[in-house]
């Protein structure tokens, strides 16, 4: 699915595009090239930012399904393409490296900075980055896709959403990357909300390792697990149950760990760190290259 891109379009535009894509699948307009897809047959799968978009779609669905339930509506619908379409969750989800700490507020962001290819800030903030009619924005801002003051919003930072009740089964993998503390915090919230979730953390692997370094044994191992999870969730296997695991370096031995031990910071400390990070980022507004000749 193609979405509108920053910096011309900022959030929530890209989330709207993801929602349109989801509803286009399950309720295509007249003349579409496919028949309606039953959500009970859909597995949402993605890596990095694509995974975060899926999580935003899930939050949207959860909100309206819960609101309808509170009002006594058991089969809520939404009007799409001139038809009333049931609001239903997909069958399940399978994600690799969802960025759940975009603020770089949690300890792993600094602890794994030297080994992860994902930088703290994108190249569009460098002093020598060329300017054009879209960037820097007008007025200038501290993040390319959103005003930094909104970066704690759950649709952007899914780890800040604590109540995931009603979600379908999930499978999540990541490396020991800059985002892994946010991912651990998010996974712990899923488990605490009663969601069936399988979590695999690969020792010494970087962000989206399974996609950017596909020939590594860890990548092949992850891809196999990813496919198996999609199949098991898709067929509704009773054997699919929650587990948190660390895949060790070397022989790729899978060691099971306790969910309540994968992340130790309190909710209040996470919020404090994120607020402090936002205050810092507000001072990092990019106003253009320092060299006047650096133009596109």
Backbone torsions as a table, in degrees:
resi	resn	phi	psi	omega
1	UNK	NA	132.0	176.0
2	UNK	-92.0	141.1	177.5
3	UNK	-125.5	160.2	173.5
4	UNK	-67.1	149.4	-168.0
5	UNK	-116.9	151.3	170.9
6	UNK	-76.7	156.0	4.6
7	UNK	-88.7	-4.3	179.6
8	UNK	-62.2	-41.5	-179.5
9	UNK	-117.4	130.8	179.9
10	UNK	-110.1	167.9	174.9
11	UNK	-62.0	143.6	13.5
12	UNK	-92.8	17.9	-176.1
13	UNK	-54.6	-46.4	-175.8
14	UNK	-67.3	-30.6	176.5
15	UNK	-69.3	-39.4	175.3
16	UNK	-59.4	-40.6	178.7
17	UNK	-63.1	-40.3	179.0
18	UNK	-65.0	-41.1	177.5
19	UNK	-63.6	-43.2	178.0
20	UNK	-60.2	-40.8	178.6
21	UNK	-62.1	-42.4	179.6
22	UNK	-63.0	-48.4	-177.8
23	UNK	-72.5	-26.1	175.6
24	UNK	-64.8	-35.2	177.6
25	UNK	-66.5	-46.2	-172.1
26	UNK	-88.4	-16.5	179.0
27	UNK	-144.8	68.9	-176.6
28	UNK	-66.0	150.0	177.6
29	UNK	-72.4	167.6	177.6
30	UNK	-60.1	133.6	-179.7
31	UNK	91.8	-1.5	178.1
32	UNK	-65.0	158.8	-175.8
33	UNK	-87.6	6.9	178.0
34	UNK	-141.9	156.6	175.2
35	UNK	-79.9	161.3	176.2
36	UNK	-56.1	139.2	179.3
37	UNK	-101.7	126.4	178.5
38	UNK	-69.5	123.4	-180.0
39	UNK	-56.4	-26.4	-180.0
40	UNK	-69.9	-5.0	176.0
41	UNK	-109.4	2.2	-174.7
42	UNK	-95.3	131.7	168.4
43	UNK	-113.9	117.2	175.8
44	UNK	-80.9	121.3	-179.0
45	UNK	-130.7	141.8	179.5
46	UNK	-173.9	167.9	177.0
47	UNK	-131.5	151.9	179.1
48	UNK	55.3	-127.9	-176.1
49	UNK	-61.8	-29.4	176.6
50	UNK	-63.5	-36.5	177.1
51	UNK	-65.8	-40.1	179.5
52	UNK	-63.4	-38.2	177.0
53	UNK	-62.5	-41.9	177.2
54	UNK	-60.3	-40.1	-179.6
55	UNK	-66.0	-32.4	175.1
56	UNK	-67.0	-41.3	176.8
57	UNK	-60.6	-42.9	179.8
58	UNK	-62.7	-40.4	178.7
59	UNK	-64.0	-40.7	177.3
60	UNK	-59.2	-49.8	-179.8
61	UNK	-61.5	-45.3	-179.7
62	UNK	-58.3	-44.7	-176.9
63	UNK	-59.2	-49.4	-175.2
64	UNK	-75.2	-32.5	176.1
65	UNK	-66.6	-42.5	179.4
66	UNK	-67.5	-41.3	178.4
67	UNK	-61.6	-41.6	178.4
68	UNK	-62.9	-42.3	180.0
69	UNK	-62.2	-40.5	178.8
70	UNK	-63.3	-27.1	179.4
71	UNK	-95.8	12.5	176.3
72	UNK	80.5	13.9	180.0
73	UNK	-96.3	115.9	-175.2
74	UNK	-90.1	-23.0	-179.7
75	UNK	-129.5	74.5	-176.8
76	UNK	-67.1	149.4	178.7
77	UNK	-131.6	165.8	174.5
78	UNK	-137.2	143.8	-178.9
79	UNK	-85.7	118.2	-179.8
80	UNK	-133.8	130.2	177.5
81	UNK	50.7	41.4	176.0
82	UNK	75.4	12.5	179.9
83	UNK	-135.2	151.4	177.1
84	UNK	-83.6	116.9	-173.7
85	UNK	-112.6	130.1	178.0
86	UNK	-60.2	137.5	174.1
87	UNK	-85.1	105.7	-175.5
88	UNK	-135.5	145.7	176.1
89	UNK	-73.3	154.3	171.6
90	UNK	-70.3	173.1	-179.4
91	UNK	-65.9	-35.7	-178.1
92	UNK	-178.0	-176.8	-176.1
93	UNK	-143.4	150.2	177.4
94	UNK	-146.6	115.3	-171.4
95	UNK	-128.1	147.6	171.3
96	UNK	-119.5	126.2	173.8
97	UNK	54.3	52.1	173.6
98	UNK	-65.5	126.7	-177.7
99	UNK	-71.6	97.9	-176.3
100	UNK	-105.8	11.6	172.8
101	UNK	-144.2	60.6	-178.8
102	UNK	-63.4	-20.3	178.4
103	UNK	-79.5	-10.1	-174.5
104	UNK	54.9	43.3	-175.1
105	UNK	-94.2	-19.1	-173.3
106	UNK	-98.7	159.1	-169.9
107	UNK	-54.0	-37.0	-176.9
108	UNK	-61.4	-27.0	-178.1
109	UNK	-60.1	-36.7	177.1
110	UNK	-90.7	-35.8	-177.1
111	UNK	-62.5	-33.4	-176.7
112	UNK	-108.8	15.3	-175.8
113	UNK	-61.0	-38.2	-173.6
114	UNK	-76.1	-20.5	-176.7
115	UNK	-106.1	-17.7	-176.9
116	UNK	-89.5	139.9	179.2
117	UNK	-76.9	-17.0	-179.8
118	UNK	-75.9	115.2	-176.3
119	UNK	-77.2	163.6	176.8
120	UNK	-62.5	-39.2	178.8
121	UNK	-135.3	147.5	-177.0
122	UNK	-69.7	163.9	-178.9
123	UNK	-63.2	-18.3	-179.9
124	UNK	-72.2	1.4	174.2
125	UNK	-106.9	1.0	-179.9
126	UNK	-70.2	151.8	-179.0
127	UNK	-61.7	-29.2	-176.4
128	UNK	-100.9	10.8	179.4
129	UNK	-70.5	133.3	-177.3
130	UNK	-70.8	142.9	178.3
131	UNK	-93.9	158.3	172.1
132	UNK	-147.9	-163.4	-175.2
133	UNK	-73.2	-14.9	-177.3
134	UNK	-103.5	-28.5	-174.9
135	UNK	-141.0	121.3	10.9
136	UNK	-70.2	154.0	-178.9
137	UNK	-73.0	168.8	178.2
138	UNK	-126.5	106.5	3.2
139	UNK	-75.6	157.5	179.9
140	UNK	-60.1	146.2	179.1
141	UNK	-133.6	170.1	-173.7
142	UNK	-94.8	-0.1	175.3
143	UNK	-144.5	146.0	-170.3
144	UNK	-73.1	-28.1	-171.0
145	UNK	-112.4	-2.5	-178.3
146	UNK	-167.5	157.2	170.5
147	UNK	-68.7	133.0	-171.5
148	UNK	-61.9	-23.9	-179.4
149	UNK	-63.8	-20.0	-178.1
150	UNK	-96.9	6.8	-170.9
151	UNK	-75.5	-4.5	172.5
152	UNK	-93.3	-1.7	-178.8
153	UNK	-66.4	136.5	-176.8
154	UNK	-58.0	-27.7	178.4
155	UNK	-70.1	-21.5	177.8
156	UNK	-100.9	-40.3	-178.0
157	UNK	-118.9	83.4	-171.2
158	UNK	-60.4	-21.1	179.7
159	UNK	-66.5	-18.7	179.9
160	UNK	-81.7	-8.0	175.2
161	UNK	-89.2	122.3	-170.3
162	UNK	-100.7	-19.7	-174.0
163	UNK	-109.2	101.2	-177.9
164	UNK	-108.6	22.6	-180.0
165	UNK	-59.2	142.7	178.5
166	UNK	88.0	1.0	179.8
167	UNK	-78.2	152.6	176.5
168	UNK	-74.3	170.2	176.9
169	UNK	-57.5	146.1	-178.5
170	UNK	-131.4	152.2	171.8
171	UNK	-128.9	129.7	-175.0
172	UNK	-137.9	133.2	176.1
173	UNK	-131.4	152.1	175.5
174	UNK	-158.6	170.0	171.5
175	UNK	-94.1	-177.9	170.6
176	UNK	-86.6	76.6	-167.9
177	UNK	-112.4	-179.2	-179.8
178	UNK	-60.0	-33.5	-176.3
179	UNK	-88.7	-1.3	-165.4
180	UNK	-67.9	-29.5	176.5
181	UNK	-65.7	-41.0	176.4
182	UNK	-63.1	-38.3	179.1
183	UNK	-67.6	-42.0	177.2
184	UNK	-60.0	-43.9	-179.9
185	UNK	-62.0	-42.6	178.3
186	UNK	-64.3	-47.3	-179.3
187	UNK	-62.1	-40.9	178.7
188	UNK	-61.7	-36.7	177.1
189	UNK	-67.0	-40.7	176.4
190	UNK	-57.5	-50.2	-178.7
191	UNK	-60.7	-44.2	-179.8
192	UNK	-66.2	-24.0	179.1
193	UNK	-86.5	0.1	178.1
194	UNK	85.7	14.1	178.9
195	UNK	-81.8	136.2	172.1
196	UNK	-69.2	118.2	-177.5
197	UNK	-142.1	133.7	170.9
198	UNK	-110.6	128.2	-174.4
199	UNK	-123.0	130.6	177.5
200	UNK	-127.6	119.8	178.2
201	UNK	-113.0	122.1	-174.6
202	UNK	-95.8	122.2	-179.1
203	UNK	-59.1	134.1	171.8
204	UNK	60.3	22.1	176.1
205	UNK	-100.3	153.6	-175.8
206	UNK	-95.9	178.9	179.8
207	UNK	-59.0	130.2	177.6
208	UNK	54.8	36.1	-176.1
209	UNK	-56.3	-35.5	-176.1
210	UNK	-66.5	-21.2	-179.1
211	UNK	-101.1	-42.3	-175.3
212	UNK	-82.8	-20.0	177.8
213	UNK	-132.2	65.2	-168.5
214	UNK	-67.2	-15.7	-178.0
215	UNK	-88.3	-7.3	177.3
216	UNK	-66.4	145.9	175.5
217	UNK	-57.1	-36.3	178.7
218	UNK	-63.8	-39.0	179.7
219	UNK	-65.4	-44.5	178.7
220	UNK	-63.4	-40.5	177.9
221	UNK	-61.9	-45.3	-179.3
222	UNK	-64.9	-44.2	-179.6
223	UNK	-61.4	-37.8	179.2
224	UNK	-66.0	-45.1	177.7
225	UNK	-63.2	-39.1	-179.8
226	UNK	-59.1	-49.4	179.5
227	UNK	-64.8	-40.9	179.1
228	UNK	-62.4	-40.8	179.7
229	UNK	-63.9	-43.4	178.6
230	UNK	-59.6	-41.4	-179.8
231	UNK	-67.4	-45.7	-177.3
232	UNK	-66.2	-41.4	177.1
233	UNK	-65.9	-40.8	-177.5
234	UNK	-62.2	-37.8	-178.7
235	UNK	-89.3	-1.6	-179.9
236	UNK	69.1	38.3	-176.9
237	UNK	-60.1	130.3	177.3
238	UNK	-70.9	-15.3	179.9
239	UNK	-79.3	-10.0	180.0
240	UNK	-77.8	110.1	-178.4
241	UNK	-135.2	163.2	-174.9
242	UNK	-69.5	142.1	173.3
243	UNK	-162.6	147.5	174.3
244	UNK	-116.1	131.0	-170.7
245	UNK	-139.1	147.2	170.7
246	UNK	-112.8	125.6	177.6
247	UNK	-95.0	112.4	-171.3
248	UNK	-79.7	152.2	177.8
249	UNK	-65.4	154.6	177.8
250	UNK	96.9	-105.3	-177.0
251	UNK	-83.1	2.4	179.4
252	UNK	59.3	39.5	175.8
253	UNK	-67.6	134.2	-179.4
254	UNK	-95.0	116.7	-179.0
255	UNK	-109.2	121.1	-179.6
256	UNK	-80.2	138.9	179.5
257	UNK	-127.2	170.1	-179.3
258	UNK	-86.6	138.1	179.8
259	UNK	-59.6	-41.8	-175.2
260	UNK	-71.9	-4.0	178.7
261	UNK	-108.2	-1.0	-174.5
262	UNK	-78.0	-19.0	179.1
263	UNK	-147.1	129.4	-168.9
264	UNK	-107.0	-19.1	-176.4
265	UNK	-69.0	146.7	177.7
266	UNK	-75.7	162.5	176.3
267	UNK	-58.1	-42.7	-179.2
268	UNK	-62.6	-38.4	179.9
269	UNK	-69.8	-37.6	176.6
270	UNK	-61.3	-46.6	179.3
271	UNK	-61.7	-43.5	180.0
272	UNK	-59.4	-45.8	-179.3
273	UNK	-64.2	-40.4	-178.9
274	UNK	-68.2	-41.1	177.1
275	UNK	-62.4	-43.0	179.1
276	UNK	-63.1	-37.5	-179.8
277	UNK	-67.9	-39.6	176.9
278	UNK	-62.0	-43.4	178.5
279	UNK	-60.0	-37.2	178.4
280	UNK	-69.9	-45.0	-176.8
281	UNK	-65.7	-26.2	178.0
282	UNK	-60.1	-22.2	179.5
283	UNK	-89.0	-2.1	-175.8
284	UNK	-106.2	35.6	179.3
285	UNK	-66.1	131.3	179.9
286	UNK	-92.9	118.9	-176.2
287	UNK	-107.3	6.7	178.9
288	UNK	122.0	166.2	-179.2
289	UNK	-65.4	151.2	178.9
290	UNK	-77.4	-23.2	177.4
291	UNK	-93.9	120.7	-175.9
292	UNK	-64.7	-20.2	-178.6
293	UNK	-81.2	-7.1	-175.0
294	UNK	-85.1	75.5	-179.3
295	UNK	-124.1	148.2	174.5
296	UNK	-81.4	NA	NA
